[in-house]
Amino acid sequence: MFDSHAHYDDEAFNEDRDRVLSGLVSRGVTHVVNPGCTVASSRAAIALAERYAHVYAAAGIHPENCAGAGREEFEQIRALLRHPKVVAVGEIGLDYYWKENPPRDFQRQVFRRQLAMAGEAGLPAIVHDRDAHGDTLAIVREFPGVRGVFHCYSGSLEDAREIVKAGWYLGFNGAITFKNARKAPEVVTWAPIERILIETDCPYLTPVPFRGKRNDSGYLPYVAEKIALWKGLSVEEVEEATTRNAKNFYGIE
């Protein structure tokens, strides 16, 4: 299995990070991509990628953390994108959920700046979109040369069709196992399997029946099972297809 989005630099793993990461391969997880959310966490993600052969990194500034981001921060991210184990720009995007987040107009500026960097670097973008579907899609349309994934996809079927038509991917995680995931069954059932990535977003969004516990990549089968159920496939077919998709998306042999 390929965990296309995980945050092992998070403090939730401070006590046993090495044990968890070292044990993933024996649990069937062959690849992990760890996005950054700040310059510092992007560096931490790269440090993990340097230490573990099955871990790769992405570098970017998350919308929740973009306050004060300017030329210096963008130049630091640009430099990190040149690291051989950095496979994407992310986690970037828009988050209108929290009132205390940076102003929406500033978030949009930072998002555009980083999508442009992805285009310059020839790397895909890992996009965070929370309660900002219209603006996120509108900005993505401004960069037709950039490819990416809408991670933790929670939008409509109509938006999913546009995303896939543009050559982008949809990322699904434990949130699709929650009772309030009303749109997920329709979207997953429709989505071409070759455009689906699976992820954990750990330590968050642990799938049912483990919701409330710390998440890690070992819970990926519960995401694959839900997708398999809705698409009429075996779990093995979903795991194989999404691993192949993630390798193609991130350019990993």
C-alpha positions in Angstrom: 0.0 0.0 0.0 1.0 3.6 -0.6 0.1 6.2 2.0 -0.1 9.3 -0.2 -0.5 11.8 2.6 0.8 11.4 6.2 2.3 13.7 8.9 4.9 11.7 10.8 6.7 14.9 11.7 3.7 15.7 14.0 4.4 15.8 17.7 1.8 12.9 18.2 4.6 10.6 17.0 7.4 12.0 19.2 7.4 9.1 21.6 7.5 6.2 19.0 8.1 7.7 15.6 11.0 5.3 14.7 9.1 2.3 15.9 6.0 3.2 13.8 7.9 4.1 10.6 10.3 1.2 10.8 7.4 -1.2 11.2 5.3 0.0 8.3 6.8 -2.2 5.6 6.0 -5.3 7.7 2.4 -4.1 7.9 2.2 -3.8 4.1 2.9 -0.2 3.6 5.7 0.2 1.0 5.6 4.0 0.5 4.7 7.1 2.4 4.6 10.8 1.4 5.0 13.3 4.2 3.9 16.8 3.3 5.2 19.9 5.1 2.9 22.6 6.4 5.6 25.2 7.2 9.2 25.7 6.2 10.3 24.0 9.4 7.9 21.0 9.0 9.0 20.7 5.4 12.5 20.4 6.6 11.4 17.8 9.2 9.6 15.8 6.4 12.8 15.8 4.4 14.8 14.6 7.4 12.5 11.7 7.7 12.7 10.9 4.0 16.5 10.9 4.3 16.4 8.5 7.2 13.8 6.0 5.8 14.0 4.6 2.3 10.2 4.2 2.0 9.4 7.8 3.1 9.3 10.7 0.7 8.6 14.4 1.4 6.7 17.4 0.0 7.5 21.0 0.8 5.0 23.8 1.2 3.1 26.2 3.4 -0.4 25.2 4.6 -3.1 27.8 4.5 -3.6 27.6 8.3 0.1 28.4 8.7 0.7 31.0 6.0 0.4 34.2 8.1 3.5 36.3 7.5 4.7 34.1 4.5 6.8 36.3 2.2 9.7 36.3 -0.2 12.1 34.7 2.3 9.8 31.8 3.1 9.0 31.1 -0.5 12.7 31.1 -1.5 13.3 28.6 1.3 10.5 26.3 0.0 11.8 26.7 -3.5 15.2 25.5 -2.4 13.7 22.5 -0.6 11.9 21.5 -3.7 15.3 20.7 -5.3 15.9 17.9 -2.7 15.9 14.5 -4.5 13.3 13.0 -2.2 10.9 15.9 -2.4 8.2 14.7 -4.8 5.5 17.4 -4.6 4.6 20.9 -3.4 2.4 20.7 -0.4 0.5 20.9 1.6 -1.0 24.0 0.1 -4.5 25.4 -0.6 -7.3 27.2 1.2 -9.0 26.8 4.5 -12.0 28.9 5.3 -13.2 26.8 8.2 -11.4 28.4 11.1 -12.2 32.1 11.7 -8.7 32.6 13.2 -7.0 31.5 9.9 -5.1 34.1 7.9 -7.4 36.4 5.8 -8.9 34.7 2.8 -7.4 37.1 0.3 -3.9 36.4 1.7 -4.5 32.6 1.6 -5.4 33.0 -2.1 -2.2 34.9 -2.8 0.0 32.3 -1.1 -1.9 29.4 -2.8 -1.3 31.1 -6.3 2.4 31.6 -5.4 2.9 28.0 -4.5 1.0 26.6 -7.5 3.3 28.7 -9.7 6.3 27.2 -7.9 4.9 23.7 -8.6 4.8 24.6 -12.3 8.3 26.0 -12.3 9.6 22.9 -10.5 7.7 20.4 -12.6 6.2 18.9 -9.4 2.6 18.0 -8.6 0.7 19.9 -5.9 -1.0 18.5 -2.8 -4.1 20.6 -2.2 -5.9 21.2 1.0 -9.5 22.5 0.4 -11.7 23.0 3.5 -15.0 25.0 3.0 -13.4 26.7 0.1 -14.4 24.5 -2.9 -15.3 27.3 -5.3 -12.2 29.5 -4.8 -9.9 26.5 -4.7 -11.2 25.2 -8.0 -11.1 28.7 -9.6 -7.5 29.2 -8.7 -6.5 25.7 -9.9 -8.1 26.6 -13.2 -5.6 29.5 -13.5 -2.7 26.9 -13.6 -3.6 24.4 -16.4 0.0 23.3 -16.6 0.0 22.1 -13.0 -1.2 18.7 -11.9 -2.2 17.7 -8.4 -4.4 15.9 -5.9 -7.3 17.2 -3.9 -6.3 15.5 -0.6 -9.1 14.4 1.8 -11.6 15.1 -0.9 -15.0 16.1 0.5 -16.5 18.0 -2.4 -19.4 17.3 -4.7 -19.6 14.9 -7.6 -19.9 17.8 -10.0 -16.6 19.3 -8.7 -15.0 15.8 -8.8 -15.9 15.5 -12.4 -14.1 18.8 -13.2 -11.1 17.8 -11.1 -10.7 14.5 -12.9 -11.3 16.0 -16.3 -8.4 18.4 -15.6 -6.1 15.4 -15.1 -6.0 15.8 -11.3 -6.5 13.1 -8.6 -8.8 12.6 -5.7 -7.4 11.6 -2.3 -9.5 9.6 0.2 -8.8 8.8 3.8 -10.5 7.6 7.0 -13.1 10.4 6.7 -15.0 8.3 4.1 -15.8 5.7 6.8 -17.6 8.3 9.0 -21.4 8.4 9.2 -21.4 12.0 8.1 -19.5 11.3 4.8 -22.7 11.8 2.8 -21.0 12.7 -0.5 -18.3 10.1 -0.5 -20.3 7.0 -1.7 -21.5 8.8 -4.8 -18.1 10.4 -5.6 -16.0 7.2 -5.0 -18.5 5.0 -7.0 -18.2 7.4 -10.0 -14.4 8.2 -9.8 -12.2 6.3 -12.2 -10.0 4.0 -10.1 -6.9 5.3 -11.9 -7.6 8.7 -10.5 -7.9 7.7 -6.8 -5.2 7.9 -4.2 -5.6 6.6 -0.6 -4.1 8.3 2.4 -4.3 8.6 6.2 -3.6 12.2 7.0 -2.3 10.7 10.2 -2.2 11.3 13.1 -5.7 12.6 12.2 -8.9 11.1 10.7 -8.5 7.6 12.0 -11.1 5.3 10.2 -14.0 3.6 11.9 -13.9 1.5 14.0 -10.8 3.1 15.5 -12.0 6.7 15.3 -10.6 8.7 18.3 -7.3 6.9 18.4 -4.1 8.1 16.8 -4.0 7.3 13.1 -1.1 5.7 11.2 -0.5 4.1 7.8 -1.3 0.7 9.1 -5.0 1.7 9.0 -5.0 2.1 5.2 -6.8 -1.2 4.6 -10.0 0.3 6.2 -10.0 3.1 3.6 -9.3 0.5 0.8 -12.2 -1.7 2.1 -14.7 1.2 1.8 -13.6 2.1 -1.7 -13.7 -1.6 -2.7 -17.2 -2.0 -1.4 -18.5 1.0 -3.3 -16.7 0.2 -6.5 -17.4 -3.5 -6.6 -13.7 -4.4 -6.5 -11.5 -6.5 -4.2 -9.5 -4.8 -1.5 -6.3 -6.1 -3.2 -7.4 -4.5 -6.5 -7.9 -1.2 -4.8 -4.5 -1.4 -3.0 -2.7 -2.3 -6.1 -4.4 0.3 -8.3 -3.9 3.2 -5.8 -0.2 2.2 -5.2 0.3 2.3 -9.0 -1.5 5.6 -9.2 0.6 7.2 -6.4 3.8 6.0 -7.9 2.8 7.6 -11.3 1.6 10.8 -9.6 4.7 11.3 -7.5 7.1 10.1 -10.2 8.5 7.3 -8.0 9.8 4.2 -9.7 
